[in-house]
Amino acid sequence: MYKVVENAEAAVKDIPSNCTIMLGGFGLCGIPENCIAALVESGVTGLTCISNNAGVDDFGLGLMLQTRQIKKMISSYVGENDEFERQLLAGELEVELTPQGTLAERIRAGGAGIPAFYTQTGFGTEVAEGKEIREFNGKKHVMETALTADFAIVKAWKGDHSGNLIFKATARNFNPMMAMAGKITIAEVEELVPNGELNANEIHIPGIFVQRIFQGVTYEKRIEQLTVQKSKA
């Protein structure tokens, strides 16, 4: 199976409206910038997006919120995005808030074929409403179901033509587990190399989980919040 595609537009061209997409990243770190831009241009709508958060107003998934392409967000953090807040409060966007660790485990479970698991996190809060509660070792646990997606879109540092991926530092975040939980996984990489050039001991995600890969361009790699020491002068 030949996995290399020309660019982001080619990678996402068959993503239909009203499907479910996982998008890697934590804040603005390790997000698939090229694919998000291509999705904005494609005009798909009614999307359910699974991501830790929704970027900021003018970058990341915030761009897709501006164009009203997202119907529902499954995420753990919704701060620093005024449009996200406005749509949520206006009832224009459905939001399923999930504790961050629980979100990560739901995605990991989806990729591992585990349908559900129990966790103490969220018991006694709105997070547990409508969910099964069981007691283990004298403590109440909430049952959480696994998450999968029609498409998983991830961003890696390096990849080869077979789809093997290496992530760099904290940009790894949710990307590896999402790569395993998508029916079709699309990987954009900063550097695409021929097979055999990656050190097998350094590969984080084997190519069996990746169906499409391309080398991205013009990564901005924005800093979400920059705090510097004030000058003493």
N, C-alpha and C positions, 0 to 999 in steps of 0.2 A: 504494500500500500504506500503510494507516494503522498507524503504529508505536507510538503512545502507548497505554500501558496504565495502569490506575488506580493500581496499587501493586505492591509486591514479590510479594505472594501471587498476584496475577494473572499476573505475569511468569514465575513458576517453576512454575505449577500443573500443567503437562504434562511436567515433567522426571521421567522414570521412574527406578525403581531400576535398578541395574547399568549405568548409563551413565557416560560420561567427561565431566568438567567442568573447564574452566580457570577459575581465579579470580584476578583481578588483585590487585596489592598487593605491598608489600615490608615485611615485619614487620607492623605495624599501619597503615602509611601507604598510603592509597589503596585500602583493601579495600572490597568491596561489602557493607557491614554489614547493610543491609536485606535483601538477598537471602539472605545466610547465615542470618539469623534466620528468614526464611520457609522455607528448606529444612529447618531444624531442626523447625519446626512441621509441615511436610508429611510427615515420617516416612519419606522415601525412604531406601533402604539400598543397600549393595553398590556404593558410588560409587568410581570412580577419579578422584582430584582432582589436577590439575596446578597447582601454585602454588609460589612461591619458598620459602615455609615454611608452617607450620600454625598461625599465630597464637600465642596464649598459652593457658594452661589455661582461662581463663574468658572468652575473647573471640576473635573471628575464627573461623577454622576449628577452633580448639580446642573450640568449642561442639559441632561435629559429631563430633569425636573422642569427646567425653564421651558422646554418645548412640549411639556405635558405628555411625554411618552411613557411614563411610569404610572401604572395603576395601583401597585401595591409594593411596599418596601418591607422586607423582613430583615431587621438589623438590630444592633445593640446600642447605637449612639446616634443621636439626631441633632447634636448641637452644631453651632457655627454655620448654619445654613438657613438664612432667613426665608427663602422660598419654600424650603421643606416645612418649616414651622407654619408659614402662612397657609400652605395647602392642607396640612394636617388639621389646623384649627378651623379651617373653612369646610372641612369634610370632603375635600376634593381628592385626598390621597388616603388610601388604607394603609395602616402601619401596624405591623406585628413586632412589638419590642421584645427582645430576648436578651437575657443576661449574656455578657460577652463570652464567658467560658462555656455556657450552655449552647450558644450559637456555634462555637467552634466544635463542640462535641456532637451536635446534631449533624453538622456537615461531615465530620469524620465518620460518624455512624452510617450516614448515607453511602459514603464511598466504600465502607467495609461490609455493606449488606446487612447491617444491624437495624431492625425496624424501629426500635425504641429503647430507652434506658431510663433509669430513675436517678434523680439528683435531689439533694436537700435545697439547692438554690431556688429561691422563689416561693418556697412554702410559706403560706400565711400572707401572701401579697397578691396583687392583681395578676401577676404572672401565672399563678396556679389556678385561676378561675376556669372552671369547665374541664379541668384535667384530672385524670385518675391519681389518687393519693394512696400510697401504701407505706406501711411501717416496717422498717428494717432496723434491728438492734435498738429498738426503743425510740427511733427517730422517724419523723414523717418525711417522705420523699415524694416528689412530683414526677409523674411520667412525662417524658418529652419524646416526641417522635423525630425520626431522622429526616434530613433534608436532602433532596436530590434536585436536579435541574435538567431541563431540555438541553441547555448549553451552559458550559462553564468557560469563562474567559479569564485567563490568568496572564500575568506578566513576569517573565524571568530575566535573569541577567544573561545567561548563555543557554543555547540549545543546539542540538544537531539535527540532521535531516530525518532522523528516526523519531524525533520528539522528546529525546532525553533532555531533562531540564536541570539547571543549576541556578539557585536563587542567591542573592547577595545580602548577607546580614539581615537586618530587620525587615527588608523588603520581601522576605519569605512569607511572613505573617500567615494570612488565610489561604495563600495561593496553593500550596501543595495539597491540602485536604479538599479544596474545591476542584482541583484537577482530577481527583479521584471520584468525585460525586456527580460529575456531569455526564449525560449520555453522549454528548459530543463536546470535547474539550478543545478550545482554541488557545494557543499560546503565542503571545508576541514576545520577542526577545530583543535585547540590545545587540547581541552578537550571535549570528547563526553560522555554525561551522560544519564541515563535512563529518560524516560518521567516523568514529575512531579517534577524534581529536580531544574529546572530553575524557578526563580521568574518571574511570568507572567508580572509584571510591568516593568521588565528590558529587555524584549525581543524586539529586534529592527526589526527583520524580522520574521513573522509567518511562520510556516512550510508549509503552502499551496503553497508558492512560491518555495519550494525546493523539487527536485525530488530524489537527491542522496546526501548522507553525509557520511563522514568517518573521522577518527582521523588521522591527519598527524603526521609525525615524523621528527626529526632532523631539526627543524627550525633554520636557521642561523640568521635571523633578522639583516642583515647587516646595518651598518650606511653608507648612501650614501656619505656624506662628513663630515669629522670629523675635527673640528677646535678647537684647544686648546691654552691656553695662553702660550706664550714662558716663559721659566724659566728665572728668574732674576739673577740666579747664573752665 
